[in-house]
């Protein structure tokens, strides 16, 4: 169930990344530790401000909807 919810949140975020030629993929979700690992793709993989996007957009959106998540990391 949590994985389904997480994927739905990522699907909501994707269009904003796709507008700039990028995307992301879910690599790992550690439910016990509350850590989500994602991998940026396309233009996002080489974007100099992807860390800002990660923390200010992606992580905030996920934590808002899933408070049990402690951190979102790019791997």
Beta strands, then each sheet from edge to edge (+ up, - down):
strand 1: 22-30
strand 2: 35-42
strand 3: 71-74
sheet 1: 1+ 2- 3-
end
